[in-house]
């Protein structure tokens, strides 16, 4: 939407550290959230590099970091120091556990926050061990959403008052906010929430059922008697409608294992899309579980919306997931190589001469793409 976003990356440690040394998924994530951005590679250990940051702060609206609390102050970029450079600056810090307290210097990745915030304790089945979500769930949901709202509020304040402010987003506390109903259950005397797998505390049947094929599934959920009656007719069990065990929602919940077995006996000989379309036509909530190939290659709605943008066969990114009626988002550039924009930022945005730029590069304070 037109913002000039400059990602400051660690030049001395190279692309492997900056762009996903942990797993191939990390590389995909980097590509997905760094389209249209500019890469400025700096060695922040050097005073010349820190001076470049000061010049950038002077012409910027927003500075975002997710370091532990002492990193930016060590470099001379506490909020008070940033504000001295630019009174309008909005600073957003995202420490793992907050800037104060006995664990202020703890660091962590998404899986750590999910575990410590009790989210992992809600995932899995009651008869099996706890499992992790398998992705940085907190990073991509609560943490990013809370940060976005805070940034917009701070920028609004900046526009109205002419003054910036500091936002501290504590990633653990952001993740804890997602406990919601589970916290309410515990504090109201309901005890610890039970891991329920694919089931629901409020609906039955509510399951993800195996379909024909290798690792093919369809999610099915029933809300109310009308959908229950429709489901019974579709899957060939009309007698269940008058069965006293299933006459009420609570009865169906008590006999859920038998219902699940009967439903899966019907789904396992049918393709997920067939199951979905048949049940939806009867008024029952159902959705085929898609894999990545389905979304990229076969989903007609996703294709129609042009949601995926291809820069090359191995560079596929998601487009902007929301549209503004008065502005069109553009994804014109794939994620840049490390340091690809260093010279442009120094020369065009900071008005440095060619000699000044060359001196920074020769000193090792600034890196450029190879």
C-alpha positions in Angstrom: 0.0 0.0 0.0 2.9 2.4 -0.7 4.9 2.3 2.5 8.7 2.4 2.2 9.8 -0.5 4.4 13.5 -1.0 5.0 14.6 -4.2 6.6 17.9 -3.7 8.4 19.8 -7.0 8.3 23.0 -8.3 9.9 25.6 -8.0 7.3 28.5 -9.6 9.1 26.6 -12.8 9.9 25.4 -13.3 6.3 22.3 -14.5 4.6 22.1 -17.9 6.5 21.4 -16.2 9.8 19.0 -13.6 8.4 17.0 -15.8 6.2 16.1 -19.0 7.8 18.9 -21.3 8.9 16.5 -23.3 11.0 14.4 -25.0 8.3 13.1 -24.7 4.7 9.9 -23.3 6.2 11.8 -20.4 7.6 13.0 -19.5 4.1 9.4 -19.6 2.8 8.2 -17.4 5.6 10.9 -14.9 4.9 9.9 -14.7 1.2 6.3 -14.4 2.1 6.6 -11.4 4.4 9.4 -9.5 2.7 8.0 -8.7 -0.8 8.4 -5.1 -1.8 10.8 -4.4 1.1 14.3 -3.0 0.8 17.3 -4.7 2.4 19.9 -2.6 4.1 22.8 -4.7 5.4 24.7 -3.2 8.3 27.3 -4.3 10.9 25.8 -2.6 14.0 29.0 -3.2 15.9 30.6 -0.4 13.9 29.8 3.3 14.8 29.5 4.2 11.1 26.6 1.7 10.8 24.9 3.1 13.8 25.2 6.6 12.3 23.4 5.4 9.2 20.5 4.2 11.4 20.4 7.6 13.1 20.1 9.3 9.7 17.3 6.9 8.8 15.4 7.5 12.1 15.5 11.2 11.3 13.4 10.8 8.2 11.2 7.9 9.3 7.8 7.4 10.9 8.3 4.0 12.5 11.1 1.8 14.0 10.2 -1.8 14.8 12.4 -4.3 16.6 11.9 -7.7 18.3 15.2 -7.8 20.2 15.6 -8.5 23.9 15.2 -5.2 25.9 18.8 -4.1 26.2 19.9 -4.5 22.5 18.7 -1.2 21.1 19.8 0.9 24.2 23.2 -0.7 23.9 23.5 0.7 20.4 22.2 4.1 21.5 18.6 3.7 20.3 16.5 3.6 23.4 13.1 5.4 22.9 14.4 8.5 24.5 17.4 8.6 22.2 15.2 7.9 19.2 12.9 10.7 20.2 15.8 13.1 20.5 16.6 12.4 16.9 13.0 12.6 15.7 10.2 13.7 18.1 7.6 12.2 15.7 9.1 8.7 15.7 7.0 5.8 16.7 9.0 3.0 18.3 7.7 -0.6 18.6 9.6 -3.1 20.6 8.6 -6.7 20.9 10.6 -8.3 23.7 9.8 -11.9 24.5 8.5 -11.4 28.0 8.6 -7.6 28.5 11.1 -5.0 29.4 10.7 -5.5 33.1 10.5 -8.4 35.5 12.8 -11.3 36.6 12.7 -12.9 33.1 13.1 -9.7 31.1 16.1 -10.9 29.2 14.6 -14.3 28.2 14.6 -14.9 24.4 12.2 -17.2 22.6 10.8 -18.3 19.3 7.1 -19.0 18.5 7.1 -22.5 19.9 8.4 -21.2 23.2 5.6 -18.7 23.6 3.0 -21.2 22.7 4.2 -23.6 25.4 4.7 -21.0 28.1 1.3 -19.3 27.3 -0.5 -22.7 27.9 -1.6 -22.8 24.2 0.2 -26.1 23.6 -1.7 -27.6 26.5 -4.9 -27.3 24.5 -3.6 -29.1 21.4 -3.9 -32.9 20.8 -5.9 -35.7 22.2 -6.7 -36.6 25.9 -5.2 -40.1 25.5 -2.0 -38.9 23.9 0.9 -36.6 24.8 0.7 -32.9 24.2 1.9 -31.8 20.7 3.1 -28.5 19.4 1.2 -26.6 16.7 4.1 -27.3 14.3 4.5 -23.7 13.2 5.1 -20.3 14.9 1.4 -19.9 15.6 1.8 -17.0 18.0 4.0 -15.1 15.6 1.6 -15.2 12.7 -1.7 -14.6 14.7 -1.8 -12.8 18.0 1.6 -11.2 18.1 1.4 -9.7 14.6 -2.3 -8.7 15.0 -1.7 -7.0 18.3 1.4 -5.2 16.9 -0.5 -4.0 13.9 -3.3 -2.5 15.9 -0.8 -0.8 18.3 1.2 0.6 15.4 -2.0 2.0 13.7 -3.1 3.6 17.0 0.4 5.1 17.5 0.6 6.4 14.0 -2.9 8.0 14.3 -1.6 9.7 17.5 1.4 10.9 15.6 -0.7 12.4 12.8 -3.0 14.2 15.2 -0.5 15.4 17.8 2.8 15.6 15.8 4.4 13.5 18.6 5.5 9.9 18.5 5.3 7.3 21.3 6.8 4.0 22.3 4.9 0.7 22.0 6.0 -2.3 24.0 4.4 -5.5 22.8 5.2 -8.4 25.1 5.0 -11.5 23.0 4.1 -13.9 25.8 1.3 -11.7 27.1 0.0 -11.3 23.5 -0.1 -15.1 23.2 -1.8 -15.5 26.6 -4.6 -13.3 25.3 -5.6 -16.2 23.0 -6.5 -18.4 25.9 -9.9 -16.7 26.2 -12.6 -19.4 26.8 -10.1 -21.8 28.4 -9.2 -19.2 31.0 -12.9 -18.4 31.6 -13.6 -22.1 32.1 -10.8 -22.5 34.7 -11.7 -19.3 36.7 -15.4 -20.2 36.8 -14.7 -23.5 38.4 -14.7 -25.7 35.3 -11.2 -27.0 35.9 -8.4 -27.4 33.4 -9.6 -27.6 29.8 -9.4 -31.1 28.3 -7.5 -31.7 25.0 -10.3 -32.7 22.6 -8.5 -33.3 19.3 -10.9 -32.3 16.5 -14.0 -32.4 18.7 -15.9 -29.4 20.1 -17.4 -28.8 23.5 -20.5 -27.4 22.0 -21.2 -29.3 18.8 -21.6 -33.0 18.0 -20.7 -34.5 15.6 -17.7 -32.3 15.1 -14.8 -34.1 13.5 -12.2 -34.3 10.7 -12.9 -37.6 8.9 -10.7 -39.7 6.7 -11.8 -39.8 3.0 -10.7 -41.9 0.0 -7.1 -41.5 -1.0 -3.8 -41.0 0.8 -4.1 -38.6 3.7 -7.3 -37.1 2.5 -9.8 -35.6 5.0 -13.0 -33.5 5.3 -14.1 -31.5 8.3 -17.7 -32.0 9.3 -19.7 -30.2 12.1 -23.4 -30.3 13.0 -25.2 -27.3 14.5 -28.7 -28.1 15.7 -31.3 -30.7 14.9 -32.1 -29.7 11.3 -28.5 -30.3 10.3 -28.4 -33.5 12.3 -31.4 -34.9 10.5 -29.9 -33.9 7.1 -26.6 -35.6 8.0 -28.4 -38.8 9.0 -30.2 -38.9 5.6 -27.1 -38.3 3.6 -24.9 -40.9 5.2 -27.5 -43.6 5.1 -28.5 -43.7 8.8 -32.1 -42.3 8.8 -32.8 -44.5 11.8 -30.5 -42.3 13.9 -33.1 -39.5 13.8 -35.4 -41.5 16.1 -32.7 -43.1 18.2 -33.1 -41.9 21.8 -29.3 -41.9 22.3 -29.0 -39.2 19.6 -32.2 -37.2 20.2 -30.4 -34.2 21.8 -27.1 -32.5 21.4 -26.0 -33.7 24.8 -27.0 -37.3 23.9 -25.0 -37.1 20.7 -22.0 -35.7 22.6 -22.2 -38.7 25.0 -22.2 -41.1 22.2 -19.7 -39.3 20.0 -17.4 -42.3 19.4 -20.2 -44.3 17.7 -21.2 -41.3 15.6 -17.7 -40.7 14.4 -17.3 -44.3 13.4 -20.5 -44.3 11.4 -19.7 -41.0 9.7 -16.2 -42.1 8.7 -17.6 -45.4 7.3 -19.4 -43.2 4.8 -16.6 -40.7 4.1 -13.7 -43.1 3.6 -15.0 -44.3 0.3 -15.5 -40.8 -1.1 -13.2 -37.9 -2.1 -13.1 -34.9 0.3 -14.6 -32.5 -2.3 -17.4 -35.0 -2.9 -18.1 -35.3 0.8 -18.0 -31.5 1.2 -20.3 -30.8 -1.7 -22.8 -33.5 -0.9 -23.1 -32.4 2.7 -23.2 -28.7 1.9 -26.0 -29.3 -0.6 -28.0 -30.9 2.3 -27.3 -28.0 4.5 -24.6 -29.5 6.7 -21.4 -27.6 7.5 -18.5 -29.4 5.8 -15.2 -28.4 4.3 -12.5 -30.5 2.4 -9.1 -30.3 4.1 -6.8 -28.9 1.4 -3.1 -29.4 1.1 -0.6 -26.9 -0.4 -0.9 -28.3 -3.9 -4.7 -28.0 -3.7 -4.5 -24.3 -2.9 -1.8 -23.5 -5.4 -3.0 -25.6 -8.3 -6.6 -26.6 -8.0 -8.7 -24.3 -5.8 -10.8 -22.2 -8.3 -11.7 -19.5 -5.8 -8.1 -18.9 -4.8 -7.1 -18.8 -8.5 -9.9 -16.4 -9.4 -8.8 -14.0 -6.7 -5.1 -14.1 -7.8 -4.1 -14.7 -4.2 -0.7 -16.3 -5.0 1.9 -14.3 -6.8 4.7 -16.2 -8.7 8.0 -14.5 -9.4 9.6 -17.8 -10.4 8.7 -21.4 -10.1 10.4 -21.5 -6.7 9.3 -18.1 -5.5 5.6 -18.1 -4.7 4.2 -15.6 -2.2 0.8 -14.7 -0.8 -0.7 -11.4 -1.9 -2.3 -8.9 0.4 -5.3 -10.6 2.2 -7.4 -7.5 2.4 -8.5 -4.9 -0.2 -9.2 -1.2 0.3 -11.8 0.3 -2.0 -9.8 3.5 -2.5 -6.3 1.9 -2.9 -4.9 -1.0 -4.8 -2.1 -3.1 -3.2 0.8 -3.9 -5.5 3.4 -6.7 -5.2 5.9 -5.7 -7.8 9.2 -7.1 -6.3 10.3 -10.4 -4.9 12.2 -10.4 -1.6 15.6 -8.7 -2.2 18.9 -10.4 -1.7 20.8 -9.4 1.4 22.0 -5.8 1.0 20.4 -5.4 -2.4 19.2 -1.8 -1.5 22.1 -0.6 0.6 23.5 1.7 -2.0 20.1 3.1 -3.0 19.0 3.8 0.6 22.3 5.6 1.4 22.4 7.5 -1.8 18.8 8.3 -2.6 17.2 8.5 0.9 20.1 9.7 3.0 21.7 11.9 0.2 25.2 10.4 0.7 27.8 10.9 -2.0 29.3 8.1 -3.9 32.6 8.5 -1.9 30.7 8.4 1.4 29.0 5.2 0.4 32.2 3.6 -0.8 33.9 4.5 2.5 31.1 2.7 4.5 31.4 -0.4 2.3 35.2 -0.5 2.4 35.0 -0.2 6.2 32.7 -3.1 6.4 30.0 -1.1 8.1 27.6 -1.6 5.1 27.1 -4.7 3.0 25.8 -4.9 -0.6 24.3 -7.8 -2.5 26.8 -10.1 -4.2 
